[in-house]
Each structure stands twice: as C-alpha cells, then as structure tokens.
Amino acid sequence: MSEMSRKSVLELLAGEDRRSTGRSDEVARMVTRNPRLFRILISGLCSDDALVRMRAADAAEKVTRGFPALLQPHKKALLGLLAETRQQEMRWHLGVMIPRLELTRNERRRAAEVLETYLEDHSSIVKTFALQGLADLAQQDHSLREPVIEHLRKSLRRGTPAMNARSRRLLARLS
C-alpha cells in the first residue's frame, strides 16, 4: 500500500469540527470495497489529530458491523486503546467494536472491567455504548450476565432516556 493511499484515506477524515462526522461514511464505503485499507483506518485511531481519531473510529465501527473479522489482527492495539483512551468518541466506538473480537475469557473479563469504568464517564453516549458492549460480552460469557443485568437495571433507575431505552432492549435480550 503506497504512502499516498494511506495519506489520502486519513486526509478524508481530517478537517471541519467535532460536531461533524466529516467524510467517515465515504471512508467506510471505501474500506468496505477494499478491506486492505482497513489497517490504514486503524492507524488513524492513533493519529495526533483528535478529529481523525474520532472519524477513524466511526468508520471502523461501521465497516466492522458487516466484517468483524477485520478487527482481529488489531486485537492487542484495540484492547490497549480501550483501556487508555479518554476521548469520548473513541470510547463509544470501541465500546461496541471490542465485543466483535474473538477474545479469550481473560480478555473478555478485562474488557468488561474497562467498560464498567466507562459507566462513570460524563458522556451519556459513552455510558450507553458501554452498556451495549457489556451486554454483548455477557452474551458471549454467561459469568458476566448477572453483573451486566445489574448495571442495566441501575441504568433504568438513573440513566438518561437513551440509556433507559437501550437498557430495556438489552435486558429483554439477556433475559
């Protein structure tokens, strides 16, 4: 892959402001058509530019809805980012991407522990997607079910309307 390809993919994710997803939908379509570009997209998660990071996460999340296996070669980096990032847009996208990985039992439990810390984030979107990620992990590991169900019930009592709606759907799915 040429440097020009790398640069052009990441350049499409730059600019404008945080309230915009910019051209992340276009990049997601490009990567879906040419999955070899996915590693470039993942490199954007470590960009110095916060806008590139958030849009790369958005595009990667969209691509991996249909092609979750693309995440697997990047498992170690993604798990590291899950634990380290403070950027809310990265947190909410990683929260739903991580359960798409093939994880060991210990990795799944560690990911659940990190997602539980996201429930204390100031962003209700981060909290909502953390609940989604926890529920997805609990479907893969039944030992996580009860603690996740308790988080969902707590969210019903104290969460935002979006968190309540998501929690109701997730509780129905886990019951």
Beta strands, then each sheet from edge to edge (+ up, - down):
end
